[in-house]
Amino acid sequence: MENLTQLVYDSFPKDVYFCILSNAVNKDEPYNRIEFNLLDSTYVIKKYTSTQVFHSHLSFEEVMTYIIELLGNTYRNLNAWDGTYEYSIRLSKKGKVFANKRIESKNSPKPQTTHNRTKKSIITEDTFIEPLFDMGILTKEGTIV
């Protein structure tokens, strides 16, 4: 276990912006996977069930203890991205530890900059469209009435 703890500290440098814990040891585990997103100086934790997502916020030190507590006991896979490398730790059913560090691919997750997503609509809110203004739906600034 000390080997795994040191491996997690080596694979999780301070500049990691995204991390995933997955592949639950028991199928009775309430969360399918857990994601860690770095926003500003804290990590947003997303715990995925089959139908819901639960959010919480932790500091770097709390994230490290949380990952060490869960990896091996509850989950078998850890993937982390820091902008140049992808770190992965995999545990087999027999307890063998496989660690890998490779250069990020084009398909790797991008850093998140905001907490809330923006709405994806056909017409953005700040766009002025004259027929909609004539009908009284939009104002001159492009906001919806």
C-alpha positions, -999 to 999 in steps of 0.1 A, spaced: 0 0 0 29 24 7 41 17 -29 7 27 -42 6 58 -21 40 69 -34 29 61 -70 -2 83 -66 19 112 -53 43 108 -83 14 105 -108 -5 135 -94 16 166 -97 2 200 -85 -6 211 -121 -31 182 -128 -63 198 -141 -84 167 -146 -85 132 -130 -109 102 -132 -113 73 -107 -132 45 -124 -137 7 -125 -153 0 -91 -141 -31 -73 -176 -40 -62 -206 -35 -84 -226 -24 -53 -206 8 -52 -230 38 -55 -208 58 -78 -197 46 -113 -168 70 -115 -155 101 -98 -140 131 -117 -118 158 -103 -117 191 -122 -93 219 -112 -111 253 -111 -91 283 -98 -74 267 -67 -99 241 -57 -110 208 -72 -146 202 -82 -155 166 -75 -182 150 -96 -195 117 -84 -215 99 -111 -243 74 -103 -263 58 -131 -288 87 -132 -273 116 -111 -242 136 -105 -232 148 -70 -208 178 -67 -184 188 -39 -153 210 -36 -119 200 -21 -84 213 -18 -53 196 -33 -43 179 -1 -79 167 6 -80 153 -30 -48 134 -25 -60 117 7 -94 110 -9 -77 94 -40 -53 73 -18 -83 62 3 -104 51 -27 -78 37 -51 -73 0 -45 -101 -3 -19 -130 10 -40 -117 18 -76 -91 2 -98 -83 29 -124 -68 64 -120 -62 86 -150 -49 122 -146 -39 149 -171 -16 179 -166 -13 195 -200 17 176 -213 13 140 -199 -14 115 -191 -8 95 -160 -26 62 -155 -25 37 -126 -44 4 -130 -48 -23 -105 -55 -59 -116 -79 -82 -97 -49 -100 -83 -35 -67 -69 -7 -60 -95 -1 -23 -101 5 -10 -136 16 26 -139 20 45 -172 30 80 -182 25 91 -218 23 123 -238 -13 136 -241 -32 127 -272 -55 150 -292 -85 134 -276 -75 141 -240 -99 163 -219 -94 200 -221 -91 222 -189 -123 236 -177 -123 273 -172 -158 280 -157 -180 261 -133 -212 266 -153 -217 256 -188 -231 281 -213 -264 274 -230 -261 261 -266 -289 278 -285 -295 285 -322 -295 323 -316 -272 337 -289 -288 361 -265 -267 391 -275 -275 388 -312 -298 415 -327 -323 402 -352 -346 428 -367 -377 407 -375 -377 394 -339 -373 431 -327 -403 441 -349 -424 413 -334 -415 425 -299 -396 394 -289 -361 410 -287 -350 444 -274 -324 466 -292 -296 451 -270 -306 416 -281 -321 404 -249 -353 384 -249 -384 401 -235 
